[in-house]
């Protein structure tokens, strides 16, 4: 096979199908039935004993032979019987078990008021399966129920496909990570992929880095190829001076694909080393998850004989504009929301999405080459990662992370709601004509709250978080941002990209105050709130702008200037979800936890969409 460079996604799919056809199938092994969960049968399986292996009673009652029942006036007398409990062995001479609740006692004699049907109340030996009868076909995936049937049929060992061996070879960039006290990025990616693919049909083998050395890397690639059915190399697939993955694979075997015209996963490679399939993934987490979903998942399904899941798609409208590359096919992950207007899709572009958001995506849509931008409101085809019903519990959260948000996520986890984060609340609000209601109006009226909320209220505003001045001098009076320039004080600040700094600069601009007139505004810059407050307590300056919670934790005088709200856009079509949201926002325990940090008199508000 020739080496293809920067091929299209469609070409890669064709090559991949060829790879799957040529890949050798796994060998077999015998395993104990107790260890066969989630394994796949290599042969048909037949019963070794009758199922059930003995006749037993289905009721607490009496076992009788129909010949021993005779009619006496309006009743039926039973002349001979044996008391049995449910599950007890029933001798062959009995052919009926009568429930104890149907028995009429007269002295030492027993009667029933009906003639029981023959074979009633007994599960007979071999009734379900007879010895030697067919149980399951080759390529059947064994679950707990099937294993129970095998055990009942006295099958103690089964022949299954051997585990697919997947080796991971990690690359190392010592210069990048030597000053960071955390796991290297390739190790993080390995753990994510391992947990996604790990099951009882796959054996994962790791070949970690020892040093940043080409010869060491070559040694590990060769070792992994000899001991595995598939090898995945993570990282070092680009064009940098130390990116030697291509060179090593080409030396030890052959590279068939070098580069794919897609975003993510541009620097993807495929080849073979010593007869072993070799995939080389770029070093970013998003490319790895994309390649797993598109290729590795299918590879595992085919070789372990499980079969690929059928892909499901739906149509949805985009909630935001998407800027795309003109020269690449782009796969954009989305989260879905369902309301009266149909499905809406919130795009998660790699440059903005967090790892948490990316892993929780509901699906993706494709932007083809030669297309520059996709606009909000356009119809897109979404390829689903999960059943559609699982998208109905999505809750779109917009706002800063703070105590209320962590509590909402805590409750959402318990009530199986999916919290999806975005930063574009203003655009979402702009499409909603609404009236505002304070949540307090609905306290103690949970049914009314739910009824009102279901009337297409789509935004809930959470607790207001306060920002203002932290002051370390009791005699200093600061009541407004204007006091910063009027009074002879020294100010401490955070970097320009910090949220508090941006708020304060906006307030000053609205008051037509030049921040250069404030002492220390651009000189006393501290990297975070903790360092800023430490400097304040050390009298390095007089005042700083910070959140109320941070100030209170350090028992510093605080003057609130502005509040910041947190908003939840919810699917109000789902009544069960509305009940869960209503519980969270009216829960007294949650309010009690927030009481010290927030003004809970106005705990939040809801915005109702007008019909």
Secondary structure, DSSP 8 states (H G I E B T S, - for coil): ---EEEE-HHHHHHHHHHHHHHS----EEEEEGGG-TT-BBSS-EE-SS-BSSS-EESSSEEEE-GGGEEEETTEEEE-S-EEE-TT-B--TT--EEEEGGG-EEETTEEEESS---TTTTEE-TTSSB-TT-EEE-TT-B--HHHHHHHHHTT--EEEEE--EEEEEEE---HHHHTT--S--HHHHHHHHHHHHH-STTEEEEEE--SSS-HHHHHHHHHHHHHH-SEEEEES--SSSTT--HHHHHHHHEEEEEEEESEES-TT-EEEEETTEEEEEE-SSHHHHHHHIIIIIHHHHHHHTT-------EEEEEESS-EE--SSSEEEEEEEEEEETTEEEEEEE-TTT--HHHHHT--EEEEE-TT--EE-TT-EEEEEESS-GGGGTTEEEEES--SHHHHHHHHHHHHTT-EEEEES-HHHHHHT--EEEEEGGGGTT-HHHHHHHHHTTEEEEE---EEEEEEES-TT----STHHHHHS---EEEE-TTSHHHHHHHHHHHHTT--GGGSTTTTTSEESSHHHHHHHHHTTS-SEEEEEHHHHHHTT-EEEEEEEE--EEEE-TT-HHHHHHHHHHHH-HHHHHHHTTTS-GGG--EEEEE--
